[in-house]
Structure formats: C-alpha cells, structure tokens
C-alpha cells in the first residue's frame, strides 16, 4: 500500500478552491488531462454517486465520488479501469487559513497488482497533482 499526500495553500477562499476541484468538467484544466463527468450525482451534478472519466480511450479510468461535504471534503475511488492499480481511494480536505486564503490536502491510498508498480504510480500522481494544485493556487 502506498500513500500520496500533497498539501497546497492558496490565496483563494475555501469555497473557490472547493468549487474548482469538485467540478469534474473543470478538473481537467487543473490536472492537465482530459476529465469529463459521465454520470451526475444523487443530489448534485458532482456530488455523491457522480462518476468522472479521466484520460482517453482504453487507458481511461473512472472515479466515483463516494463522499462529499461542501467546502470540507471529497472522497472518491477508482471504479473502472486503472490496472494495475487496485484499492485506490482519494480524499481531498479543505480548510480556511488564519488571515485569509485556504488549504487543500489531497491524500491517495493505493495498491497495485504488479509488484513495484504502486511506487512508480505514486511518483507520477504526486508530480501531476502537485503541479496542478500549484497552478490553481
């Protein structure tokens, strides 16, 4: 099991940061990869039960939002594709900073079916997500 944890401070408010990262159709511009909402959530388009496709063609994965508290947290897991990744769970938590601005913490716990693959995947995700969060900040 590998854990990725990235913390990014932002001059944006918690509401602005949350809105940018919970919107499946805007997430692609943050991460620099194609992202599209393919199923709306039960109570909001990007809420619990919503599904987003990340990537294109046969290498695309699908992630399902399994928990969300507006301006507080978003939980998701890979529900289709992603081999050799298995047991992938992501959690974003948001908080306001004293004096203004906000902070997001993005944590991913994952394992892989191929020995050693989780370490490589961890490095790729950490780099890509870290760049995207810095750009958003």
Residue pairs with C-beta under 8 A, 6 or more apart in sequence:
1 87
1 109
1 110
1 111
1 118
2 109
2 110
2 111
2 112
2 118
2 119
2 121
2 122
3 107
3 108
3 109
3 122
4 106
4 107
4 108
4 110
4 122
4 125
4 126
4 129
5 105
5 106
5 107
6 105
6 106
6 107
6 126
6 129
6 130
6 133
7 103
7 104
7 105
7 106
8 103
8 104
8 106
8 130
8 133
8 134
8 136
8 137
9 97
9 101
9 102
9 103
9 137
10 17
10 101
10 102
10 103
10 104
10 136
10 137
11 100
11 101
11 137
12 20
12 101
12 102
12 136
12 137
13 96
13 101
13 102
14 71
14 94
14 95
14 96
14 102
15 71
16 102
17 94
17 102
17 104
17 136
18 70
18 71
18 74
18 94
20 26
20 30
20 136
21 27
21 30
21 74
21 92
21 104
21 136
22 46
22 68
22 74
23 46
24 35
24 36
24 37
24 45
24 46
24 50
24 52
25 35
25 36
25 37
27 35
27 52
28 34
28 35
28 36
28 54
30 132
30 133
30 135
30 136
31 54
31 128
31 129
31 132
32 128
32 131
32 132
33 54
33 55
33 128
34 53
34 54
34 55
34 56
35 52
35 53
35 54
36 52
36 53
37 45
37 46
37 50
37 51
37 52
38 51
38 52
38 53
38 62
39 49
39 50
39 51
40 46
40 49
40 50
41 47
41 48
41 49
41 50
41 65
41 68
42 48
42 49
44 50
46 65
46 68
47 65
47 68
48 65
48 66
48 67
48 68
49 64
49 65
50 64
50 65
51 62
51 63
51 64
51 65
51 79
52 62
52 63
53 60
53 61
53 62
54 60
54 61
54 62
54 63
55 61
59 81
60 81
61 78
61 80
61 81
61 82
61 85
62 78
62 79
62 80
62 81
63 76
63 77
63 78
63 79
63 90
64 76
64 77
64 79
65 74
65 75
65 76
66 75
66 76
66 77
67 73
67 74
67 75
68 74
68 75
71 94
72 93
72 94
73 91
73 92
73 93
73 94
74 91
74 92
75 89
75 90
75 91
75 92
76 89
76 90
76 91
77 88
77 89
77 90
78 85
78 88
82 88
83 113
84 112
84 113
84 114
84 117
85 110
85 111
85 112
85 113
85 117
85 118
85 121
86 110
86 111
86 112
86 113
87 109
87 110
87 111
88 108
88 109
88 110
88 111
89 108
89 109
89 110
90 106
90 107
90 108
91 106
91 107
91 108
92 104
92 105
92 106
92 107
93 104
93 105
93 107
94 102
94 103
94 104
95 102
95 103
96 102
97 103
104 133
106 129
106 133
108 125
110 118
110 121
110 122
111 118
112 118
112 121
